[in-house]
Amino acid sequence: MSDTSTRPRPTDRGRPARRDLAHRTSTTAAPRPGVRRLTSTVPWGLLGAIGLIVAIEWNLGRNWLDLSDPVSLSWRYADDAARTDAAGCDVLFLGDSLVKHGLIPSVVTRESGIKSVNLAAARAPALMTYFALRRALESGARPRAIVINTKPAVLIAGVDYNAGYWPSALSARECIELGRITGKATFGVEMLVARLIPSVRSRLEVRSQVMAALNGAADPISEINRVLWRNWSANGGANVASLNSAYRGELSPQIRDNLHPDRWYVDRSNAEGIELLLRLAQERRIRVFWLLPPISPGLQQWRERSGSESKYEAFVRAYQSRFPGTLTILDARRVVSDPPSFIDATHLAGRGAIVLSQVVAAAMGDELAASSPAPGDGWRILRPLAGDLARRDDAQLEDVDRSKEIVRGR
């Protein structure tokens, strides 16, 4: 019998032994001294995708004038103006659209010598007003007084109602703080994400721009925003509406749904915002004028008949009694009553705003002449001006109609 132990097995034919193969492999795989081995471990495709995303987001962020709705644009303007225009002003105008449409800094300065700036924003809740005041103070403002308002319809809405606007005005830190103040941490994180990623907060505007481009047209929001920004910049932050209003006092069918004239409720976030605002003003020894601006006569009567106006008045009086040395109420609800002085049921037209600004300037001048409010004099009822004094300001002011002509002319 032959010995088969010395014969190579079929599996061993044509290849070296395992130990020899391992030795050769380890020898050839080892890099030579002084030579860096080049590998393909860098994820160039992923880095390229990240770079593309960053470029897109950066481009969206820098084109905010085309990718904002008018409300969030007004919040952004208030934030910018608080940083750059508030320093050196005697009085800051804060609040929602009723103040933005109603108080014109140039008119107030001419009537009283009080230098002011309008930091109000459309639909701004009390917390937004608080953040705007704090930002102005952090940026160097040292006002003697502030003027605020709280539109009843805005008091009803919770913090979520303005989810699309907060990222335009708050810093990353303030988004988190908003969640903490309201007890809605998840909401604060959502606002932070929208603040950091422009495509999240501007997704509706991006969609509108894309659809307009596909249809071969220009998105009208671009011109609207430029007209508004021009008008606010020319008027110290105020929105000077048309000097020639066609409004005649009509109340649209949507009034009940949009303004809730027969309903009274204050969301907790707004009560918290008012509290923070008044405490901050008290700590800084800043006088606060809570303005009750005029609304159209028909809407005012509706609110009075329903009882919601008396509840709102009691709500304001409660704060005045708690902050007597800080807070004065300027009741201007009867200062303007003719319908053409409004552009709709709640907002003043250009001439109405001139009248209100003149009356408020006179009242503030009297109040600031005293070091503190007189005891028992915390509620001032303002009276209409004698005669038609508003027309003398027509030539000096740029209303939205004129701003539109200028933007289109350019």
C-alpha positions in Angstrom: 0.0 0.0 0.0 1.4 3.4 -0.9 1.8 6.2 1.7 -0.6 9.0 0.9 0.5 11.3 3.7 3.2 12.8 1.6 1.0 13.6 -1.4 -0.4 17.1 -1.7 -4.1 17.3 -1.0 -6.3 18.6 -3.9 -7.1 21.7 -1.9 -3.5 22.5 -1.4 -2.5 22.4 -5.1 -1.5 25.7 -6.7 -1.5 27.8 -3.5 1.0 28.4 -0.7 0.5 27.2 2.8 -1.7 29.3 5.2 1.2 30.5 7.3 3.2 31.6 4.2 0.1 33.3 2.8 -0.5 35.2 6.0 3.1 36.3 6.1 3.0 37.5 2.5 -0.3 39.4 3.1 0.9 41.1 6.2 4.1 42.1 4.5 2.5 43.6 1.4 -0.2 45.3 3.4 2.1 47.2 5.7 2.8 50.8 4.5 6.4 51.7 3.8 8.1 53.9 6.4 7.5 57.6 5.7 4.7 57.0 3.2 1.1 57.9 4.3 -1.5 55.4 3.1 -4.3 57.0 1.1 -7.7 55.7 1.8 -11.3 56.5 0.7 -12.6 56.8 4.2 -13.6 60.5 3.8 -17.4 60.7 3.0 -17.1 63.2 0.2 -20.6 62.6 -0.9 -22.1 63.3 2.5 -19.9 66.4 3.0 -21.0 67.7 -0.4 -24.7 67.2 0.5 -24.2 69.0 3.8 -22.4 71.9 2.0 -25.3 72.1 -0.5 -27.9 72.2 2.3 -25.9 74.9 4.2 -25.6 77.0 0.9 -29.4 76.7 0.3 -30.3 77.6 3.9 -27.9 80.6 3.8 -29.4 81.8 0.6 -32.9 81.5 2.0 -31.9 83.4 5.1 -30.4 86.3 3.3 -33.5 86.7 1.1 -35.8 87.2 4.0 -37.5 90.2 2.4 -38.9 87.8 -0.3 -39.6 84.9 2.1 -41.6 86.5 4.9 -45.3 87.2 5.3 -46.2 90.7 6.3 -46.9 89.8 9.9 -43.6 88.0 10.5 -41.9 90.9 8.7 -43.3 93.3 11.2 -41.9 91.1 14.0 -38.5 91.1 12.4 -38.6 94.9 12.0 -39.5 95.3 15.7 -36.5 93.2 16.6 -34.1 95.1 14.3 -35.4 98.5 15.5 -35.1 97.5 19.2 -31.4 96.8 18.6 -30.6 99.8 16.4 -33.1 102.6 16.8 -34.3 102.5 20.5 -31.1 103.9 22.1 -31.4 107.6 22.7 -35.2 107.6 22.6 -37.3 109.1 25.4 -40.3 106.8 24.8 -40.7 103.4 23.1 -44.1 102.5 21.5 -44.8 98.8 22.0 -47.7 96.5 21.4 -49.7 95.2 18.5 -51.0 96.5 15.2 -53.2 99.1 16.9 -50.1 101.0 18.1 -48.2 100.3 15.0 -50.9 102.0 12.9 -51.8 104.5 15.6 -48.7 106.3 16.9 -46.3 108.2 14.6 -43.0 109.1 16.2 -42.4 112.2 14.0 -45.8 113.7 15.0 -45.2 113.0 18.7 -41.7 114.6 18.5 -43.1 117.7 16.8 -45.9 118.1 19.2 -44.1 117.5 22.5 -40.3 117.3 21.8 -40.3 113.7 22.9 -38.1 111.5 20.8 -39.7 108.1 20.2 -39.6 105.0 18.0 -42.4 102.5 17.2 -41.5 98.9 18.1 -45.0 97.5 17.8 -45.7 94.5 15.6 -48.9 93.0 14.0 -50.6 90.4 16.3 -47.9 90.8 18.9 -48.9 89.2 22.2 -47.7 90.5 25.6 -44.7 88.2 25.7 -43.5 89.6 22.4 -43.8 93.1 23.8 -41.8 92.0 26.8 -39.0 90.5 24.7 -38.9 93.7 22.5 -38.6 95.9 25.5 -35.9 93.7 27.1 -33.9 93.7 23.8 -34.1 97.4 23.5 -32.8 97.8 27.1 -30.0 95.3 26.5 -29.0 97.3 23.4 -28.5 100.5 25.3 -32.0 102.1 25.4 -32.8 104.1 28.5 -36.3 105.3 27.9 -38.2 107.5 30.4 -41.4 105.8 29.4 -43.1 103.2 27.2 -46.5 103.0 25.6 -48.1 99.6 25.4 -51.5 98.1 24.4 -53.1 94.8 24.4 -55.8 94.1 21.8 -58.6 92.0 23.3 -58.6 89.6 20.3 -54.9 89.1 20.8 -55.3 88.4 24.5 -57.5 85.4 23.7 -54.9 83.6 21.6 -52.3 81.3 23.1 -48.6 81.2 22.3 -49.2 78.6 19.5 -51.3 81.1 17.6 -48.1 82.9 16.7 -46.0 79.8 15.9 -45.1 81.2 12.5 -43.8 84.5 13.8 -41.7 83.9 17.0 -38.6 82.7 15.0 -38.5 86.0 13.2 -38.0 88.0 16.4 -36.5 85.8 19.0 -32.9 84.7 19.4 -32.0 81.0 19.9 -31.8 81.5 23.7 -35.1 83.3 23.8 -36.9 80.5 21.9 -35.9 78.1 24.7 -36.9 80.7 27.3 -40.3 81.1 25.6 -40.8 77.3 26.1 -39.8 77.6 29.8 -42.0 80.6 30.5 -45.1 79.1 28.9 -44.4 75.6 30.2 -44.2 74.2 26.7 -40.7 73.0 26.3 -41.4 71.1 23.1 -42.8 74.3 21.5 -39.7 76.2 22.5 -37.5 73.6 20.7 -39.7 73.8 17.6 -39.3 77.5 17.6 -35.5 77.1 18.0 -35.4 74.7 15.0 -37.4 77.2 12.9 -35.1 80.0 14.1 -31.9 78.1 13.0 -33.3 76.7 9.7 -34.8 79.3 7.3 -36.5 76.7 5.1 -38.6 75.5 8.1 -40.0 79.0 9.1 -40.4 80.1 5.4 -41.7 76.9 3.9 -45.1 78.5 2.9 -43.4 81.5 1.3 -40.9 79.2 -0.5 -43.8 77.2 -1.9 -45.5 80.4 -3.0 -42.4 81.6 -4.8 -42.0 78.3 -6.5 -45.6 78.2 -7.7 -45.4 81.7 -9.0 -42.2 81.0 -10.9 -43.8 77.9 -12.4 -46.7 80.0 -13.6 -44.4 82.6 -15.1 -45.4 85.3 -12.6 -43.9 87.3 -9.8 -45.0 86.5 -6.2 -46.9 89.7 -5.1 -45.5 89.3 -1.5 -42.1 90.6 -2.6 -43.5 94.0 -3.6 -45.9 94.1 -0.6 -42.9 93.5 1.8 -40.8 96.2 0.2 -43.6 98.7 0.4 -44.2 97.9 4.1 -40.5 98.0 5.0 -40.1 101.3 3.1 -43.1 102.8 4.9 -42.0 101.7 8.4 -38.4 102.9 7.8 -39.7 106.3 6.7 -42.0 106.7 9.7 -39.9 105.5 12.6 -41.5 102.1 12.7 -45.1 103.3 12.4 -47.4 101.9 9.6 -48.9 105.1 8.2 -51.9 103.8 6.3 -53.6 105.6 3.5 -54.4 109.3 4.1 -57.4 108.9 1.9 -59.4 106.0 3.3 -62.5 104.6 1.7 -63.7 103.0 4.9 -67.3 104.0 5.9 -67.8 102.0 9.0 -68.9 98.6 7.6 -68.4 95.5 9.7 -67.6 92.4 7.7 -69.2 89.0 8.3 -65.7 87.8 9.5 -65.6 90.2 12.4 -67.1 87.7 14.9 -64.6 85.0 13.8 -61.5 87.2 13.7 -62.0 89.7 16.5 -64.5 88.0 18.9 -66.2 91.2 20.0 -68.6 89.4 22.2 -66.1 87.1 23.9 -63.7 87.8 26.8 -60.8 85.6 27.8 -57.1 86.0 28.6 -54.7 83.2 27.7 -52.2 82.4 30.5 -49.2 83.3 28.3 -50.5 86.8 27.8 -51.1 87.4 31.5 -47.6 86.2 32.2 -46.2 88.5 29.5 -48.0 91.6 31.0 -46.7 90.7 34.4 -43.1 90.3 33.2 -43.3 93.6 31.2 -44.6 95.6 34.1 -42.1 94.2 36.6 -39.2 94.9 34.3 -40.4 98.5 33.8 -40.9 98.9 37.5 -37.3 97.6 38.2 -35.9 100.1 35.7 -38.1 103.0 36.9 -39.7 103.3 33.5 -43.1 104.9 33.3 -45.7 102.8 31.5 -48.6 104.3 29.6 -51.2 101.6 28.8 -53.1 102.9 25.7 -56.7 102.1 25.0 -56.7 103.1 21.3 -59.9 103.9 19.3 -61.6 101.4 17.1 -64.4 101.9 14.7 -67.6 103.1 16.3 -69.7 100.1 15.2 -67.2 97.7 16.6 -66.9 99.7 19.9 -70.7 99.6 20.3 -70.8 95.9 19.7 -68.2 95.2 22.4 -70.1 97.4 24.8 -73.4 95.7 24.2 -71.9 92.3 24.7 -70.3 93.2 28.0 -66.8 92.2 26.8 -65.6 95.8 26.9 -66.5 96.3 30.6 -64.6 93.0 31.4 -61.6 94.2 29.5 -61.7 97.6 31.3 -61.8 95.8 34.7 -58.8 93.7 33.6 -56.8 96.8 32.8 -57.9 98.6 36.1 -56.6 95.6 38.1 -53.1 96.1 36.8 -53.3 99.9 37.3 -54.2 99.4 41.0 -51.3 97.0 41.4 -48.7 99.2 39.8 -49.9 102.7 40.7 -46.5 104.3 40.7 -45.6 102.9 37.3 -48.7 102.5 35.2 -51.0 105.2 33.8 -53.9 104.4 31.6 -54.5 106.6 28.5 -58.1 106.1 27.5 -58.2 107.2 23.9 -61.3 105.2 22.8 -63.3 108.3 22.0 -60.5 110.4 20.4 -61.3 109.3 16.8 -64.8 108.4 15.8 -65.4 109.2 12.2 -65.2 106.1 9.9 -62.9 107.6 7.2 -60.3 108.0 9.9 -60.0 104.2 9.9 -59.0 101.8 7.2 -61.0 98.9 8.6 -62.9 98.1 11.8 -59.8 98.2 14.1 -56.9 100.1 12.4 -56.5 103.8 12.0 -55.9 105.4 8.6 -53.2 108.0 8.2 -55.3 111.0 9.4 -56.7 109.1 12.3 -53.1 108.2 13.4 -52.0 111.8 13.2 -54.9 112.9 15.5 -54.2 110.1 18.0 -50.4 110.8 18.0 -51.1 114.5 18.7 -53.4 113.7 21.6 -51.1 111.1 23.1 -48.1 113.4 22.8 -49.9 116.1 24.8 -50.9 113.7 27.5 -47.4 112.2 27.8 -45.8 115.6 27.9 -48.0 116.5 30.9 -47.4 113.2 32.7 -43.6 113.2 32.2 -43.4 116.7 33.5 -44.3 115.1 36.9 -41.9 112.7 38.5 -44.6 110.1 39.1 -48.4 109.8 38.6 -50.5 111.8 41.0 -52.4 109.7 43.5 -55.8 108.6 42.2 -55.0 109.9 38.7 -54.0 106.7 37.1 -56.7 106.7 34.5 -56.7 109.6 32.0 -59.6 110.0 29.6 -58.2 111.7 26.4 -60.4 114.1 24.5 -60.6 114.8 20.7 -58.7 117.7 19.3 -60.6 120.9 18.4 -60.9 121.3 14.7 -59.2 119.3 11.9 -55.5 119.6 12.9 -54.5 116.4 11.1 -54.3 117.9 7.6 -51.2 120.0 8.4 -49.2 116.8 8.6 -50.3 115.4 5.2 -47.4 116.8 3.2 -44.7 115.6 5.7 -45.8 112.0 6.0 -45.3 109.1 3.6 -48.3 106.9 3.7 -48.5 103.4 2.2 -49.8 104.8 -1.1 -46.8 107.0 -1.5 -44.5 104.2 -0.4 -46.0 102.0 -3.1 -45.4 104.7 -5.8 -41.8 105.0 -4.7 -41.1 101.2 -4.7 -42.7 100.8 -8.1 -40.9 103.8 -9.5 -37.6 102.3 -8.5 
